[in-house]
Amino acid sequence: MQLIDFFRDSIEVYTIGAAFIMIFLIAQILYMMHKVDKDLLKAKLFLNEAVMQKTWMYISVAGASFALNSLVRLATQLTLWGAVLNVFRLNEITQFIFLVAFIMAVYNWYVFIGSFVRK
């Protein structure tokens, strides 16, 4: 039982840390947007296909893990499989995957926008 409590608590600590990282990166992006030439941003985004592909991949993984998390929660509450799914801690695993993918998407944009901020 202590291992399960430790796992659950460590996921909660990770979630809090991930929330602070996301808030910081998003705040930095919003701050940098005031220094960015909007036309240059549009041109570089149009020419840099890798940024769009990475962002699409990260957001797709985050969306899929969010949907899977919702389905697992529904299944644990309404079906007999709930006990089996709860043993594998699928709620926490899908939450972890969502947070990692979303942080990577935000960091991808942070690096992209930070690469040509007017000094």
N, C-alpha and C positions, 0 to 999 in steps of 0.2 A: 504493500500500500504506500510506503514511503517513496518508492521510486515513481509511482504514478503522481503523487503529490508534487514531487520535485520536478517532474516533466511538465506538469500543468503550470506550476509557478514560474519555471524558466521561460515558458512560452509567454506568460503574462508580462514578465520583465522585458523580454524581447519585443513584445508588442508596444510597450511604453517607449522603449528606446527607438524603435522604428518610427513611431509617431513623431517624436522629436526630430529625427533626421528628416522626415518628409516635410514637416513644418518649416524647418530651417532652409532646406533646399528650395522649397516653393517660395518662401519669403525672399531668398536671394535672387531667384529668377525674376520675381516681380520687381525687385529693386533694380536689377540690371536692365530690365526692359525700358526703363526711363533713359538709359544711356545708349541704347541701341538705335542705330539708324534703321527705321522700319523697312525702307526699300531694300537695303542691303540684306536684312534678315529674310525677306521674301525671296530675293535672288539666290542667296546661299542655300536656303531650304529647298528651292526648286532644283538647284544643281546638285545638292548632296542627297542622293537617294538612300545612302546607307543610314542616315539619321531616321528617315521615315520608316525604313524596313525594320530597324531595331526597335523603334517606338511601337510600331504595329505588333511586332512579336511580343514585346514585354506586356503591352496592354492586353493582347489576346490571351497570354498565359494567366495574367491576373484575372481577367474576366472568366476564364474557364475554371480557375480555382475557386473564385467567388461562387460561381454557379454550383460547382461540386460541393462546396461547403454548405450551401443552402439545401441541396438535396440530401446530404448526409445528416444534417440537423433534422430535416423533416422525417427521414427514415428512422432516426434514433427515437423520435418522439411518437411516431404513429405506427410503427411496424414491429414485428417480432425480431427483425434483424437488428434492431437498435442496440441490443446488448452485444452482439458480435461486432458491429461497427464501432461501438464505444471502446471496446478492448483495443482496437488498433489505433485509437486516437486520431481518427481521420479528420475530425473537426480542427484540431490543432495543426495537423500537417498541412491541410489546405489553407488555413489562415496564414501559416508561415510562408507558403509558396506565394500567396497573394501579396504579402508585404514585401517579400524579396523582389518580385517582378515589378511591383509598382515603384519601389525605391529605385530600381535600375532604370525604369522609364523616366522618372523625374531627373535622375542623375545624368542620363543621356542628354536631356534637354539643357540641364545646367552646364554641362561641358560645351555643348553646341553654342549656346547663347554667350557663354563666357569667352568663347574663342575670338569674338570680334566686337567686344564692348568698346565704345569710344572711351579713351582715357582722358 
